[in-house]
Amino acid sequence: MKTYPLKSITVEEATEKQFGLVDAITQVFEGKDILTRGDLGVVPGYNQPITTHKVEKVLARFFDAEAAMLIRGAGTMAIRLALHAALPRNATLLVHEAPVYPTTQVTLDMLGIKTVVANFNDVKELQKVLENETIDGALVQLTRQKPDDSYDSQAVIECIKTFAPNRPIITDDNYAVMKISKIGCEQGANLSCFSTFKVLGPEGVGCIVGDQKYIDILRKENYSGGLQVQGFEALDVLRGMVYAPVALALSAKVTDEVCTRLNEGEIPGIKKAFIANAQSKVILVTFNKPIAQKVLEQAEKLGSAPNPVGAESKYEIVPMFYRVSGTFRAAIPNVETNTIRINPMRAGADTIIRILKQAMEV
């Protein structure tokens, strides 16, 4: 199988992102405010905690966007609200020729959105669809939706802007933020959407970054006190994001090392290892024999995580040995019998190799 994982930033590039985010913090906050737990409630003049307002200013500055907004409901609700703000009711939305992520499909059904499909892997085909179809907007997922996806999200965004001008482009940036050089709004999209839980932040908080006019619509509707992201949660978003880029770059580096070592024959019985975005960047390991389930059972006993929590959340430290994703199972018959995926999380290559070798020996 040929896969086309996203190009991860290096540890050095990730370090610069960390420094850049801290610099943005110092341009918005006074030092003493960072050492607090933040304020609460619908503060007059802000209709939200002042701390949350400041964190949103930091995020907008860091991502070079007009505005940012923290919302409840993680990445799913960020995408839902972005589509609601940017598109008319019963709109027609351009999507990639791939299964729509299940929670996003629920959103499309809720909002009465119809879809037009184009193969983002082929820019010429995408252009042809845009020339022959009328769309109200587009949704571009930055990470891979199918095993053979290879599209360049920035090229896709630029094509849409050229052949469907003035149509809002929303990007699903989950599993890509702080891992690649630019998120969707930095590539030219109107709104980027992601879960802060996936960048070492708090549970259930999502983020929308991009055009002021759409975020203003959401702010006007987000007046209830119960909908506010409180000051302490907003500060936790920043604290997690400061450490996320280097941690994720180290994980990508370990992913490359493990894949190389396995393909060099360090562990007998492995047919092939390759890297894929499914959704996180992981190592897919294919065995010569149908021993995948046995390896997963033994790996947990040896200390690996048996399932994700938030896909690289702050809780996930040990490497995760897990079944292959649903998209891969749908694409390759019986792949779950001889293939597993491994996410290094915070582990080193030696730990992963040791657990895998011992699990195969039992």
C-alpha positions in Angstrom: 0.0 0.0 0.0 1.2 3.5 -0.9 0.4 6.2 1.6 1.0 9.9 1.6 1.3 11.2 5.2 1.3 14.9 5.9 4.7 16.5 6.1 5.4 17.0 9.8 7.3 20.0 11.0 10.8 19.3 12.5 11.6 19.7 16.2 13.4 22.9 15.4 10.4 24.3 13.5 8.1 23.2 16.4 10.4 25.0 18.8 9.8 28.2 16.8 6.1 27.7 17.1 6.4 27.3 20.8 8.4 30.5 21.0 5.9 32.3 18.7 2.9 31.4 20.8 4.7 32.5 24.0 5.6 35.8 22.3 1.9 36.3 21.3 0.9 35.7 25.0 3.3 38.4 26.2 1.8 40.9 23.7 -1.7 40.4 25.1 -1.4 39.4 28.8 0.3 41.0 31.7 2.6 38.5 33.5 0.6 38.2 36.7 -2.5 37.2 34.7 -0.9 34.0 33.4 -0.3 32.9 37.0 -4.0 33.0 37.8 -6.9 30.6 37.0 -8.8 33.4 35.2 -12.2 34.9 35.7 -15.7 33.6 35.1 -19.0 34.5 33.6 -20.5 37.0 31.2 -18.5 40.1 32.2 -20.2 43.4 31.2 -18.7 44.8 27.9 -17.4 41.4 26.9 -20.3 39.0 27.5 -17.6 36.4 28.3 -14.7 36.1 30.8 -12.0 38.7 30.1 -9.4 36.0 30.3 -11.1 34.0 27.5 -11.3 37.2 25.4 -7.6 37.7 25.8 -6.8 34.0 25.0 -8.8 34.4 21.8 -6.8 37.5 20.9 -3.6 35.5 21.4 -4.8 32.7 19.1 -5.9 35.1 16.4 -2.5 36.8 16.6 -0.6 33.5 16.6 -2.4 32.1 13.5 -2.3 35.5 11.8 -6.1 35.6 11.6 -8.7 38.4 12.1 -10.4 36.6 15.0 -10.6 33.4 17.1 -13.3 31.9 19.2 -13.3 29.2 21.8 -16.5 27.2 22.0 -17.9 24.2 23.8 -18.2 20.9 21.9 -14.6 20.3 20.8 -13.8 20.0 17.1 -17.2 18.6 16.1 -19.0 21.7 17.4 -16.4 24.0 15.9 -17.1 22.6 12.4 -20.8 22.7 13.1 -20.9 26.3 14.1 -18.5 27.3 11.3 -20.8 25.8 8.7 -23.8 27.4 10.4 -22.2 30.8 10.3 -20.8 30.7 6.8 -23.5 28.9 4.8 -27.1 29.6 4.1 -29.8 27.0 5.1 -30.0 24.0 2.7 -26.7 25.0 1.2 -24.6 23.0 -1.3 -21.2 22.1 0.1 -18.2 20.9 -1.9 -16.4 17.9 -0.2 -13.7 15.4 -1.0 -14.6 12.2 -2.8 -14.4 10.2 0.5 -16.6 9.1 3.4 -17.5 12.3 5.4 -16.3 12.0 9.0 -19.4 10.6 10.9 -19.9 13.6 13.3 -19.6 16.0 10.4 -22.2 14.0 8.5 -24.5 14.5 11.4 -23.9 18.3 11.1 -24.7 18.2 7.4 -27.9 16.4 8.0 -28.9 18.8 10.8 -28.3 21.9 8.7 -29.9 20.4 5.5 -26.6 20.7 3.6 -26.3 18.9 0.3 -22.9 17.9 -1.0 -21.1 18.1 -4.3 -18.2 15.6 -4.5 -14.8 16.2 -6.2 -11.6 14.2 -6.0 -9.2 16.6 -4.2 -6.3 14.4 -5.3 -6.7 15.6 -8.8 -6.7 19.4 -9.1 -7.8 19.3 -12.8 -10.8 17.2 -11.9 -11.6 19.5 -9.0 -11.4 22.5 -11.4 -13.8 20.7 -13.7 -16.3 20.1 -10.9 -16.1 23.8 -9.8 -16.7 25.0 -13.4 -19.8 22.8 -13.8 -21.4 22.9 -10.3 -22.8 25.7 -8.2 -21.6 25.6 -4.6 -22.2 27.8 -1.5 -19.0 26.8 0.2 -16.4 24.1 0.7 -15.1 21.9 3.5 -11.5 20.7 3.3 -10.1 18.2 5.8 -6.4 18.7 6.2 -5.6 15.1 7.3 -6.2 12.1 5.1 -9.7 10.7 4.6 -8.7 7.6 2.6 -5.5 5.5 2.6 -4.5 6.7 -0.8 -5.2 10.4 -0.3 -2.3 12.6 -1.5 -3.8 16.1 -2.0 -2.1 19.3 -1.0 -4.7 21.2 1.0 -3.2 24.6 0.1 -3.5 23.7 -3.6 -7.1 22.6 -3.1 -7.9 25.8 -1.3 -6.3 28.0 -4.0 -8.2 26.1 -6.7 -11.5 26.6 -5.0 -10.8 30.3 -4.5 -9.9 30.7 -8.2 -12.9 28.8 -9.7 -15.5 29.5 -7.0 -14.5 33.0 -5.8 -16.2 34.5 -2.7 -17.4 31.1 -1.5 -16.4 30.4 2.1 -13.9 27.6 2.7 -13.9 25.9 6.0 -11.1 23.5 7.0 -11.3 20.6 9.5 -7.8 21.0 11.1 -8.2 18.3 13.7 -5.0 16.2 14.0 -3.1 18.8 12.0 -2.7 21.8 14.3 0.8 22.2 15.6 2.0 19.3 13.4 2.2 21.0 10.0 3.6 24.4 9.0 0.3 26.1 8.3 -3.3 25.4 9.3 -6.2 26.1 7.0 -6.8 29.8 7.6 -3.0 30.4 7.1 -3.4 28.6 3.8 -6.2 30.9 2.6 -9.3 29.3 4.1 -11.9 31.5 5.8 -12.3 29.4 8.9 -10.2 26.8 10.6 -11.8 24.4 13.1 -10.2 22.1 15.7 -10.4 20.6 19.1 -8.0 21.9 21.7 -8.1 18.5 23.4 -5.8 17.3 20.5 -3.2 19.9 21.3 -2.9 19.0 25.0 -5.7 21.3 26.1 -8.9 20.7 28.1 -11.7 18.3 27.3 -14.6 19.5 25.2 -13.2 22.9 24.1 -13.1 23.7 20.4 -11.5 26.6 18.5 -12.6 28.5 15.3 -10.0 30.8 13.8 -10.4 33.0 10.7 -12.6 35.7 9.3 -14.1 38.3 11.7 -17.5 38.5 10.0 -18.3 34.9 10.5 -17.0 34.8 14.1 -19.0 37.9 14.9 -22.2 36.0 13.9 -21.3 33.3 16.4 -20.4 35.7 19.2 -23.8 37.4 18.8 -25.5 34.0 19.2 -23.2 32.7 22.0 -24.7 35.0 24.7 -25.8 32.4 27.3 -23.6 32.1 30.4 -23.7 28.3 30.1 -22.1 28.4 26.6 -19.0 30.4 27.7 -15.5 28.8 27.9 -14.4 30.0 31.3 -11.2 31.8 32.0 -9.4 28.8 33.6 -10.3 26.6 30.6 -9.1 29.2 28.2 -5.7 29.4 30.1 -5.5 25.6 30.0 -5.9 25.9 26.2 -2.8 28.1 26.0 -0.8 26.0 28.4 -1.4 22.9 26.4 -0.7 24.5 23.0 2.6 25.9 24.2 3.9 22.4 24.8 2.1 20.7 22.0 4.3 21.5 18.9 7.5 20.1 20.3 5.8 17.1 21.8 4.1 16.3 18.5 7.2 16.9 16.5 9.1 14.4 18.7 6.3 11.9 18.2 6.6 12.3 14.4 10.4 11.8 14.6 9.9 8.6 16.6 7.3 7.5 14.0 9.9 7.8 11.3 12.6 6.0 13.3 10.3 3.0 14.2 9.1 2.6 10.6 12.7 2.6 9.3 13.9 0.1 11.9 11.1 -2.3 11.3 11.6 -2.1 7.5 15.3 -2.9 8.0 14.3 -6.2 9.6 14.9 -5.5 13.3 11.9 -7.7 14.2 11.4 -11.0 12.3 7.9 -11.7 11.2 7.0 -8.2 10.0 6.1 -7.9 6.3 6.0 -4.1 6.0 5.7 -1.0 8.1 4.5 2.3 6.7 3.4 5.7 7.9 -0.1 7.1 7.4 -2.5 9.7 8.7 -5.3 7.7 10.2 -6.4 10.3 11.6 -3.3 10.9 13.6 0.1 10.2 12.1 0.7 6.5 12.9 2.8 3.5 12.0 0.9 0.7 10.3 2.6 -2.6 10.9 1.7 -5.6 8.7 2.7 -9.1 9.9 3.5 -12.1 7.8 0.8 -14.0 9.7 -2.7 -13.1 10.9 -1.6 -12.3 14.5 -2.8 -8.8 14.9 -5.4 -9.4 17.6 -2.9 -11.5 19.6 -0.3 -8.8 19.4 -2.8 -6.1 20.6 -3.8 -8.2 23.6 -0.2 -8.9 24.6 0.9 -5.3 24.0 -1.6 -4.0 26.5 -0.2 -6.4 29.1 3.3 -5.0 28.3 2.2 -1.4 29.0 0.8 0.0 25.8 -2.5 1.9 25.7 -5.3 -0.3 24.1 -7.4 2.6 22.8 -7.3 6.4 22.3 -8.7 9.0 24.8 -8.5 12.1 22.6 -6.0 11.1 20.0 -2.9 12.6 21.5 -4.6 14.3 24.4 -2.8 15.3 27.6 -3.7 11.9 29.1 -2.0 9.8 26.5 1.6 9.1 27.5 2.4 5.5 26.7 2.4 4.3 23.1 -1.0 3.1 21.7 -1.2 -0.2 19.9 -4.6 -0.3 18.3 -6.7 -1.8 15.5 -6.5 -0.1 12.1 -9.1 2.6 11.4 -12.5 2.1 9.9 -11.4 3.8 6.6 -8.6 1.3 6.2 -10.8 -1.7 7.1 -13.3 -0.5 4.5 -10.5 -0.1 1.8 -8.6 -3.4 2.4 -10.5 -6.6 3.0 -9.5 -8.5 6.2 -6.7 -5.9 7.0 -7.5 -6.1 10.7 -6.2 -9.7 10.9 -2.6 -8.9 10.0 -2.2 -5.2 10.5 -2.2 -2.9 13.6 -1.5 0.8 14.1 0.9 2.3 16.6 0.9 5.9 17.8 4.1 6.7 19.8 2.4 9.3 22.0 5.3 10.4 24.3 7.3 7.1 24.0 10.7 6.6 22.4 11.5 4.2 19.5 13.2 1.7 21.8 10.1 1.3 24.0 7.9 0.7 21.0 10.2 -1.8 19.4 10.6 -3.7 22.7 6.8 -4.0 23.3 6.2 -5.0 19.8 8.9 -7.7 19.8 7.8 -9.2 23.1 4.1 -9.1 22.1 5.0 -11.1 18.9 7.0 -13.7 20.8 4.2 -14.8 23.2 
